[in-house]
Amino acid sequence: MAWQRAEAVRRVLTGLLVCCWTATMAAAPHEHTPPVVLAPGYEELEFVPPVAGTYQLPPMGDAADGPVLDTLGKAGRLHDYLGEKATVLSFIFTTCNDVNGCPLATYVMSGVQAAVLEEASLADSVRLVSFSFDPEKDTPEALGRYGDQFRSQGFDWQFLTTASEDDLRPILDAYDQWVIRDYDREGNYLGTMSHVLRVYLIDADRQIRNIYSTSFLHADTVINDLRSLLLQ
């Protein structure tokens, strides 16, 4: 039911907003925080997307590979999780306190999951992958706990990390995922990162078919693109 989907996604948003607020207050408890303008992905879609299958999503290049770890610590390759299905790949880190950054990606992925669960024709053809770019904090165990908050039982939503920065960096470079750790004036790592939000739509042949940024990331457009991709 649509109301069940809306309620499930609303709970995800509430949890993400609380986490972001808590992290922000812990980092700067005495600083004035300006009001946050939420990205379009948190709101109702302001336009009617074109009918699925009436537009093309031309290939934009190969989806890169690299060594990864799953939430059980099992080593594998990123390509093990790409291909065979249409895949939505997002780069995140679980302690991100920018509500329009990683929490937005997880919120939208939750909305896509809810829509796929409602649409039986998509159930076996779609995979979600959340890939952490903070291997120091996002250990397999930590990432598993994070994923358990959002993944519906049995749904193909994978949470991945890497064993080291050396394994991670070539993957980020290949996907043009810009990430810089934040340090104070004394050179101490602040536990935060500056990054650009990028979410990828990848087809069953491991071809990138769309790239979403903060301004264009919305569950309704992603699910529409998935339908279109699977009709091609």
C-alpha positions as MATLAB code, in Angstrom:
seq = 'MAWQRAEAVRRVLTGLLVCCWTATMAAAPHEHTPPVVLAPGYEELEFVPPVAGTYQLPPMGDAADGPVLDTLGKAGRLHDYLGEKATVLSFIFTTCNDVNGCPLATYVMSGVQAAVLEEASLADSVRLVSFSFDPEKDTPEALGRYGDQFRSQGFDWQFLTTASEDDLRPILDAYDQWVIRDYDREGNYLGTMSHVLRVYLIDADRQIRNIYSTSFLHADTVINDLRSLLLQ';
ca = [
       0.000    0.000    0.000;
       1.153    3.537   -0.788;
       0.434    4.756    2.743;
       2.571    1.953    4.157;
       5.421    2.962    1.869;
       5.084    6.603    2.918;
       5.018    5.687    6.614;
       8.076    3.426    6.305;
      10.077    6.094    4.507;
       8.905    8.762    6.992;
      10.335    6.678    9.845;
      13.642    6.442    8.001;
      13.722   10.218    7.542;
      12.943   10.833   11.209;
      15.752    8.536   12.299;
      18.246   10.081    9.895;
      17.361   13.621   10.945;
      17.765   12.725   14.624;
      21.167   11.161   13.922;
      22.304   14.214   11.959;
      21.094   16.612   14.644;
      22.794   14.601   17.397;
      26.083   14.444   15.497;
      25.982   18.164   14.741;
      25.273   19.098   18.363;
      28.049   16.823   19.607;
      30.533   18.368   17.205;
      29.629   21.990   17.919;
      27.330   22.219   20.964;
      27.726   25.964   21.473;
      27.629   27.176   17.893;
      24.552   28.667   16.298;
      23.294   26.317   13.603;
      21.472   27.970   10.693;
      18.203   26.402    9.526;
      18.675   23.549    7.095;
      16.999   23.648    3.703;
      16.215   20.058    2.805;
      17.129   18.732   -0.631;
      14.318   18.024   -3.135;
      14.681   14.304   -2.484;
      12.962   14.704    0.882;
       9.879   16.329   -0.605;
       7.148   15.264   -3.000;
       8.337   15.241   -6.601;
       7.401   18.594   -8.143;
       6.875   17.278  -11.669;
       5.441   14.246  -13.390;
       8.310   12.166  -14.777;
       8.051   10.915  -18.361;
       6.428    7.545  -18.829;
       8.902    4.739  -18.187;
      10.296    3.397  -21.427;
       9.639    6.558  -23.437;
      13.158    7.909  -22.940;
      16.674    6.540  -23.238;
      19.461    6.244  -20.676;
      22.581    6.012  -22.857;
      25.632    4.228  -21.408;
      28.038    6.621  -19.705;
      30.994    4.276  -19.218;
      32.042    1.153  -17.375;
      31.343    0.694  -13.685;
      34.722    0.196  -12.012;
      35.760   -2.783   -9.898;
      37.867   -3.120   -6.758;
      38.343   -5.156   -3.552;
      35.542   -4.865   -0.973;
      34.310   -6.386    2.283;
      30.711   -7.262    3.086;
      29.118   -6.835    6.520;
      30.412  -10.244    7.597;
      33.967   -9.270    6.705;
      34.036  -11.551    3.665;
      36.406  -10.298    0.964;
      35.150   -9.959   -2.586;
      35.067   -7.657   -5.565;
      32.731   -4.759   -6.245;
      31.821   -6.424   -9.542;
      30.386   -9.304   -7.497;
      27.609   -6.859   -6.562;
      27.213   -5.225   -9.976;
      25.809   -6.929  -13.042;
      22.891   -9.362  -13.482;
      20.527   -6.797  -11.966;
      19.909   -3.086  -12.377;
      21.833   -1.585   -9.465;
      21.707    1.708   -7.584;
      25.133    2.385   -6.054;
      25.628    5.143   -3.495;
      28.820    6.231   -1.736;
      28.269    7.128    1.920;
      29.777    7.101    5.376;
      27.556    6.239    8.292;
      28.518    9.119   10.614;
      27.850   11.851    8.042;
      26.043   14.776    9.705;
      25.089   16.620    6.505;
      21.389   15.873    6.103;
      21.656   16.640    2.372;
      24.614   14.294    1.964;
      24.803   10.632    2.931;
      21.520   10.641    4.918;
      19.762   11.856    1.770;
      21.249    8.965   -0.204;
      20.070    6.448    2.406;
      16.643    8.066    2.579;
      16.218    7.877   -1.193;
      17.494    4.294   -1.274;
      14.886    3.447    1.379;
      12.220    4.992   -0.827;
      13.404    2.955   -3.806;
      13.338   -0.190   -1.667;
       9.763    0.551   -0.602;
       8.669    1.113   -4.211;
      10.336   -2.091   -5.420;
       8.629   -4.077   -2.655;
       5.303   -2.783   -3.952;
       6.052   -3.688   -7.569;
       6.435   -7.438   -8.012;
       7.846   -7.104  -11.535;
      10.921   -5.311  -10.132;
      11.561   -7.479   -7.097;
      14.098   -9.846   -8.688;
      15.652   -7.280  -11.024;
      16.879   -4.495   -8.713;
      19.768   -4.321   -6.253;
      20.852   -1.495   -3.955;
      24.472   -1.053   -2.847;
      25.621    1.390   -0.168;
      29.424    1.664   -0.232;
      31.243    3.340    2.664;
      34.250    5.564    2.032;
      35.237    5.528    5.719;
      36.869    2.113    6.264;
      38.385    3.248    9.564;
      35.015    3.759   11.290;
      32.729    1.786    9.006;
      34.036   -1.644    9.788;
      31.977   -4.586    8.492;
      30.321   -4.894   11.914;
      29.481   -1.179   12.143;
      28.179   -1.131    8.592;
      26.067   -4.202    9.308;
      24.408   -2.477   12.260;
      23.759    0.570   10.123;
      22.260   -1.469    7.290;
      19.984   -3.399    9.635;
      18.174   -0.137   10.414;
      17.072    0.345    6.809;
      17.098   -2.914    4.857;
      13.861   -4.891    4.745;
      14.276   -8.575    5.510;
      15.395  -10.482    2.438;
      15.734   -7.405    0.246;
      18.808   -7.193   -1.996;
      20.376   -4.128   -0.404;
      24.088   -4.673    0.137;
      26.361   -2.645    2.439;
      30.055   -2.683    1.563;
      33.314   -1.267    2.866;
      37.015   -1.824    2.211;
      39.887   -3.212    4.231;
      41.972   -0.046    3.898;
      42.312    3.396    2.372;
      44.704    1.876   -0.170;
      41.927   -0.408   -1.424;
      39.377    2.402   -1.330;
      41.164    5.225   -3.128;
      41.360    3.685   -6.637;
      37.633    2.910   -6.490;
      36.740    6.470   -5.510;
      38.990    7.837   -8.236;
      37.435    5.571  -10.857;
      33.937    6.777   -9.940;
      35.076   10.400   -9.648;
      33.862   10.399   -6.049;
      35.542   13.386   -4.376;
      36.233   12.878   -0.651;
      38.549   14.863    1.645;
      38.993   14.242    5.371;
      38.528   17.291    7.596;
      41.355   18.267    9.995;
      41.729   21.014   12.576;
      44.602   23.526   12.618;
      46.750   21.113   14.617;
      46.303   18.386   12.026;
      43.878   16.273   14.061;
      41.209   14.397   12.138;
      37.781   15.786   13.067;
      35.859   12.640   12.175;
      34.060   14.351    9.304;
      34.617   14.498    5.575;
      33.953   16.956    2.800;
      32.470   15.165   -0.172;
      30.178   15.445   -3.163;
      27.082   13.248   -3.170;
      27.044   10.903   -6.160;
      24.636    8.011   -6.714;
      24.953    5.753   -9.758;
      22.450    3.787  -11.811;
      24.229    0.744  -13.269;
      22.765   -1.783  -15.678;
      23.093   -5.563  -15.757;
      26.118   -5.251  -18.072;
      27.948   -3.036  -15.545;
      27.429    0.115  -17.579;
      26.718    3.410  -15.793;
      23.403    4.742  -17.091;
      22.800    7.762  -14.848;
      24.516    9.755  -12.088;
      22.425   11.597   -9.499;
      23.585   14.534   -7.390;
      21.912   16.241   -4.445;
      19.666   18.416   -6.607;
      18.430   15.541   -8.770;
      18.302   12.589   -6.389;
      14.723   11.526   -5.690;
      13.244    8.074   -5.130;
      10.491    8.664   -7.721;
      12.927    9.558  -10.510;
      15.285    6.719   -9.605;
      12.489    4.146   -9.643;
      11.243    5.564  -12.940;
      14.731    5.231  -14.409;
      14.920    1.653  -13.120;
      11.653    0.813  -14.855;
      12.902    2.424  -18.066;
      16.222    0.610  -17.871;
      14.547   -2.747  -17.422;
      12.291   -2.102  -20.413;
      15.238   -1.470  -22.759;
];
